[in-house]
Amino acid sequence: DTPVPPDLPDSSDPPVRACEADWYHFPSWYDILHAPGTASEVNGLERIERRFRGAAAGRGAWLEPGCGSGRYLRLAAARGRRVIGLDLRPEMIDYARRCFARRGLQGGLFVADMTRFRTQRPIGFAFCLINTIRHLPSDRAMLDHFASIARALRPDGVYAVGIELSRYGAQFPSEDTWEGRRGVVRVQQVAQYQPPDRRGRMERVVSHLVVTTPGGEQHLTSAYGLRSYNQREWDGLVARSALREIGLCGPDAADCLLGPAGVVGGYAVRVLAPR
C-alpha cells in the first residue's frame, strides 16, 4: 500500500510563542510529530489481526479509543477498512474529521470518554498504542474501559493494547527525543520521564516542544502523569475485567506469542479478547 499523503499543518492551532500548556490542544503539531512510522505501525496492526483472528480477520470495523489526530485510522480507511475513532479532546476529533474530509475518506470520529462508550456496529479489531491507555487515572477507569471494549467487540474480535509495564525500583529517569517534518514545519520533542514508585503508581512526563516555521520558533512545555502497572498489577487487573489476555507481540508485531506471556520487560502489544 502507498501511505496516505500527509496533511498540511492546521492553521486553526492557537498561536503560542513560549509557554506552559497542554500540547494536546495543538493537533496538527501532534500529528506531524507522530506521523513518521505510521505506515509500518498499521502494517503491524494488520499482522496482529491476522495472527489472532485468523479467518475472521477483516470482519467488523476497526476501533481506536484515544485516537488523537486519527493518523492510524486515516491510513486504515485508505486501505479500505471501516474505522471508528473516539477521543476526549474535541480539537483532536475536529482535526481528524477535517483530515478525513480532505482525503475523501469515510469513518466515524466522535468525542467520547474511553471509559463509557457504545458503538452501533460490531468491532472486529480494536487497538490503543503507545501507552495511551495509561492516561486513564485509576484501575476503576481501566476496568470501565475494558467493559466498554468488551461490549463493542464481536465474539471473535480482539483488542491490541500497547503498554510498557513498570519495574518499581529498577527504573531510572530517562529521556526520549522525537522529530517530525511536514512541508516547512518541523516539530521536535524532548520528553523526560520520572519513574513511578509502587505507592504512587504514576509516571511523570515532562514534554518540551520546539516548533520551527519560516516565522520563527515556538516553544511549549507541558507535564502529565501516566498510570503505572507492574506485571502483577496488570495480571490482576485483567483477571477482574471483562477481557482476557490471549497473547503478546513485540513493538513491530513481527513476533507474537500465544497465551499469557508472563513477565516481559519493556513496551509490548498485549492482545486481549472477550471472555
N, C-alpha and C positions, 0 to 999 in steps of 0.2 A: 504494500500500500504506500501511496505517496502521502506524506504528512500534510495536514491542512495548513495552508499558508498562514503565517502569524497575523494576528490582528494589530492594527495600528494603536499607538498609545491613546489613551482615553482622555480627551480634553476636559471631561467633567470632573476629574480628580481635583479636590480642593487644593489651592496653591499653598505651598509651605516652603520656607527657607531653612530655618534651623529651629527645631522644637522637639518637645517630647509629646508623642501622640500614639494612638493605636494604628499601626500601619495597615491593618485590615480595612481601614477606611479608604485605602488607595488601591482599588482593584487592578488597575492597569499595571502599576508597579509590581504588584504581587504576581500578576500573570507573566510579565516579562522576566522576572527573576526565576520563576519556576518552569518556564517553557522548555529550556534545554533538557533533553532526555525524555520528553513526554511520549514520543512515538515508541521508544524501547520499553517504557513502563506499560503502555497499553498492550504492546506485544506480550509482555509478561502476564498481564491480566487475562489475556486470551488463552495463554498456556495454562494458567491456573484453572480457568473454567473448563477447558477440555480435559484436564487431568482429573478433576474432581467431579465433573458432571457426566463425562463420557458421552454417550449418545444423546443425552438431554441438552448438551451444550448448544446454545443458540435459541433455546426455547425460553420465552419470557424476556422481559425487559432488563436492562442494566440499571442499577440504582446506586447513586453515590450520595450518602449523607455527609454533610460538611463539604460540599462540592467546591466552595470558593468561587473562583472565576470560571470554573467549568472547563478547564483545559483538557482533562481526560475525556469528558463527555463529548466535547466538540469533535475530537478525533474518532471516538467510538461511533458517533452519529454519522460522520462522514464515511465510515466503513459499513454503514447500513444497519447499525444497532438501533433498537428502540431504547431511549435513555430517559431517565428521570434523575433530577438533581435537587437537593434541598440544602439550604444554608440559613443560618440565623441572621445573617447580615443582609439587609435589603440592598445595599450598594453592590455587594458581590453578585446577587441574583440579577439586578438590573444590568450590570456589566455583562454577565453571562448571556442574558437574553439578547442584548444588542449584538454580541458576537455571533450567536446563532442566526439572528435575522440577517446580518450582513453576508453570511455564508449560504443562506437559503436552507439551513438545517432545521430539522424537526426535533423537538424534545420538550419534556415537561420540566420546567425550572420554577421552584417555589421557595418562598420564605417560610421556613418551618423549623421547629425545635426537634433536634435529633432524638430527644427522649420521649416524644409523643407525636407520632405522625401515622397516617394511614395512606396507602396507595390504592388507586382504583383498579390498576391492572396488576396481575401477578408478576412477581420479580423472580427471574431465574438466577441472576448473579448480582450481588451487592459487594461493594468494596469501600474501604476507608483507609487510605495510606498515610505515610509519613507522620505517624504519631498524632494525626488529627483527633483520633478518638480520645486521646489523653487530655483534651481540653474539657471533657466532662469532669466536673469537680469532685465527684464522690462515687462510691460503689453503688449507692442507690440510683444515681443518674445513669450509671453504666447498665445496671440491671433493667431499668426502664427502657433504655435504648435497645438492648438486646431483645426485649419483649416486642418492641415495635418492629424490629427487623424480622423476628420470627413470624409475626402476623403477616408481614409483607411477602415473605419468601414462598415460592412454590414448594411442595413436599420434596422435590428433587433439587431445590435451589441451595446455593452456598453463599457464605459471606467471608470475604478476604479482608483481614484486619492487619495493617502494617503497624507494628508496635515494637518498641525497644523495652524489654523488661529490665528492671533495676537490680543491682547487686549492692545492697547497702553496706557501706564501709569499705568497699573495694573500688569505688569510683572517685575520680578526681575532677576538679574544674577543667573544662575543655572549651575549645573554640573552633568554629567552622566558618569558612568563607565561601560565598556563592556569588556568581555574576551572571547576568543575562543582558542581552542586547536586542534591540528592535529598532531598525531604522537609525535615527540619530540619538536615540535614548539608550543610556547604559545605566543599569541598576546593579549596585554592589551591596552585599550584606555581610556584616561580621556578626555572628551570633555566639554569645558566651553562655555557657551552661554551668550552673551551680548545682551539683548533685543533691538528690534528696536524702533525708535521713528516714529511718524506719518509723519514727514517731510522726513527723510532719507529712511524709509521703507527697511532697510537692517539689518538683524540679523547677528552679527559677531560670528563666531565659531572658537575657537582655539582647535586644537586636538593635544594631546601628546600621542605618540605610544611607547610602550616598547615591543620589540620582543625578546623572550628568546629562545635560541637554545643551544645545547651542546657546541657550540663555544663561548658562552657568551651572553651579552645583546647588543641590538642596540636600539637607541632612535631616534625618528623622530618627529619633531614639524611642524605643518602646520596650516595655517589660511585661512579662506574663508568666503564669505558672502552668505546669503540666503535671497532672495527677500521676503518681508512680505506682507500679506494681512489680513486685518480685515474682519469681516463679510460683511460690506457694500462694501468694495473694491472687495471682491470675488464675491458677487452677481452682482455687476456692470460689472465685467469682463466677467462673464458667459453670462450675458444678451447681451453683444456685440459680443459674439463668435458664432461659428458655432455649438455649443453644448448647451444642456440644462440639468439642474440638475434634476434627477428623483428619487433620494433617497440618504440615508446616512447609513453607517454601523459603528459599533464600531471597535476598533483595531483588535479584533479577529473574526469579521464578524458574531458573534453569533446572534446579534440583529441588525435588519435593519429597517429603516423607509422608506416608500414610499412617494414620493412627496418632495417638498422643505422643508428642515428641520428647517429653521430659525437659530437662534443663538445657536450654540453648541460649548462649550469650549473644548480646548484640541485637541489632534490628533484624526482624524476620516478619514474614507474612503468615499469620496464623489463620487457618481455614476452618470456619465454623459452619454448622448445618442445624436445621431444626431437630428437636428431639422427637 
